[in-house]
Amino acid sequence: MDDSDLFVNHLLSIPRAELVVRATRSGGPGGQHVNTSSTRVEVLWNVVNSAALFEDQRVQLVGALRTRLSAAGDLRVVASDTRSQSRNRALAESRLAEIVRRGLIIKKARKKTRPTRSAVERRLAEKKLHSKRKHDRQDRGDD
C-alpha cells in the first residue's frame, strides 16, 4: 500500500485513481462563505469495475451493498459536515472505507437447533396441566 491507496482492511486497499471526487456547494449554515465555496465532497467508487477487488469480494460487496449502489455499480458517499473541503474529503473517504469494510464481513450461517427431549416433555406436561385446569373450571350443569 502506498499514499495513493485508500486503506480498507489488511486484504483490500482502493487505489485513489479509482475514486471520483466532486466538490459542490454545501447547504446549511455558513453565511456568505457557503454561497461562494464548494466544500461539500462527493466520492464515487465503481464496485463492479474495480481492479482492486477479487471476484469473490466483488460478489460479496454487490450483495451486501445492493441498496447503496447505483445502476452502474457506483458507491456514492457524501460529506458536508465541516466548512473545509479537505476535511470533508477525508471524512467521505473514511466513510467509504468503513462501508466497504462492513460490506466484506461474511455473516455466520445460523445453525438449526432442536429442543431437548426434557424440554419437549416439560412443555407437553404444562399443556396437559393447563388443559386440565380449564376443564375442571367448566360448569357441567349436573344439578
ROTORKOL-579981 format. One record per residue (C-alpha): x, y, z; residue in one letter; residue number from 1. Coordinates in steps of 0.05 Angstrom, whole numbers, plus 5000, padded with zeros to 4 digits. Each point is the difference from the previous one (the first is absolute). Layout:
X  Y  Z  A  NUM $
...
END
This chain:
5000  5000  5000  M  1 $
5026  5070  4983  D  2 $
4974  5071  5008  D  3 $
4954  4993  4940  S  4 $
4959  4944  5032  D  5 $
4941  5005  5047  L  6 $
5010  4947  5054  F  7 $
4937  4958  5013  V  8 $
5029  4939  5036  N  9 $
5061  4954  4997  H  10 $
4972  4967  4937  L  11 $
4976  5061  4962  L  12 $
5026  5069  4982  S  13 $
4963  5042  4948  I  14 $
5045  5039  4952  P  15 $
4982  5074  5004  R  16 $
5001  5000  4924  A  17 $
4935  4960  5001  E  18 $
4966  5052  5044  L  19 $
4961  5056  4967  V  20 $
4999  5061  5045  V  21 $
4952  5059  4988  R  22 $
4995  5063  5041  A  23 $
4934  5039  4999  T  24 $
4969  5056  5039  R  25 $
4976  4978  5068  S  26 $
4934  5018  5031  G  27 $
4987  5019  5071  G  28 $
5031  5054  5045  P  29 $
5062  5038  4981  G  30 $
4975  5068  4976  G  31 $
5031  5029  4938  Q  32 $
5057  4950  5003  H  33 $
4953  4943  4982  V  34 $
4976  5036  4937  N  35 $
5070  5009  4972  T  36 $
5039  4937  5017  S  37 $
4991  4928  4980  S  38 $
5011  4963  5065  T  39 $
4952  4942  4992  R  40 $
5038  4939  4976  V  41 $
4972  4940  4962  E  42 $
5043  4938  4991  V  43 $
4979  4947  4949  L  44 $
5031  4931  4993  W  45 $
4978  4950  4948  N  46 $
4996  4933  5035  V  47 $
4983  4961  4937  V  48 $
5060  5023  4958  N  49 $
5052  5007  5056  S  50 $
5067  4965  4987  A  51 $
5014  5001  5075  A  52 $
4949  4945  5016  L  53 $
5005  4925  4992  F  54 $
4938  4969  4968  E  55 $
4974  4971  5065  D  56 $
5008  5068  5035  Q  57 $
4962  5033  4943  R  58 $
4942  4951  5005  V  59 $
4999  5009  5076  Q  60 $
5000  5076  4995  L  61 $
4947  5004  4945  V  62 $
4955  4955  5042  G  63 $
5012  5037  5065  A  64 $
4996  5071  4971  L  65 $
4946  4989  4947  R  66 $
4955  5054  5030  T  67 $
5057  5051  4999  R  68 $
5027  4986  4930  L  69 $
4976  5038  4938  S  70 $
4979  4964  4937  A  71 $
5071  5008  4974  A  72 $
5029  4969  5063  G  73 $
5024  5064  5033  D  74 $
5004  5007  5075  L  75 $
4988  5074  5018  R  76 $
5020  5032  5066  V  77 $
4989  5073  5017  V  78 $
5029  5044  5055  A  79 $
4982  5071  5015  S  80 $
5012  5000  5075  D  81 $
5054  5053  5002  T  82 $
5015  5065  4964  R  83 $
5066  4972  4975  S  84 $
5002  4962  4934  Q  85 $
5061  4960  5020  S  86 $
4969  4977  5066  R  87 $
4935  4982  4964  N  88 $
5040  4960  4949  R  89 $
5036  4962  5056  A  90 $
4933  4987  5034  L  91 $
4968  4975  4936  A  92 $
5059  4954  4985  E  93 $
5000  4972  5071  S  94 $
4924  4988  4996  R  95 $
5010  4964  4933  L  96 $
5054  4956  5030  A  97 $
4955  4984  5060  E  98 $
4940  4982  4955  I  99 $
5044  4954  4958  V  100 $
5031  4969  5062  R  101 $
4931  4984  5028  R  102 $
4977  4974  4932  G  103 $
5057  4950  4998  L  104 $
4981  4967  5066  I  105 $
4972  4931  4987  I  106 $
4943  4985  5048  K  107 $
5000  4932  5034  K  108 $
4945  4953  4977  A  109 $
4949  4984  5054  R  110 $
5004  4928  5026  K  111 $
4932  4967  5008  K  112 $
4989  4975  5070  T  113 $
4950  4951  5030  R  114 $
4970  5004  5069  P  115 $
5024  4947  5049  T  116 $
4955  4941  5016  R  117 $
4989  5025  5071  S  118 $
4980  5069  4974  A  119 $
4948  4968  4953  V  120 $
4973  4957  5057  E  121 $
4997  5060  5047  R  122 $
4961  5040  4948  R  123 $
4951  4944  4988  L  124 $
4990  4990  5076  A  125 $
4986  5074  5008  E  126 $
4949  4997  4943  K  127 $
4965  4941  5032  K  128 $
4998  5034  5068  L  129 $
4972  5064  4968  H  130 $
4948  4960  4963  S  131 $
4980  4962  5064  K  132 $
4992  5066  5038  R  133 $
4955  5029  4947  K  134 $
4960  4935  4997  H  135 $
4991  5000  5075  D  136 $
4974  5072  4998  R  137 $
4943  4985  4952  Q  138 $
4929  5001  5026  D  139 $
4972  4931  4986  R  140 $
4928  5014  5018  G  141 $
4990  4933  5035  D  142 $
4949  5028  5051  D  143 $
END
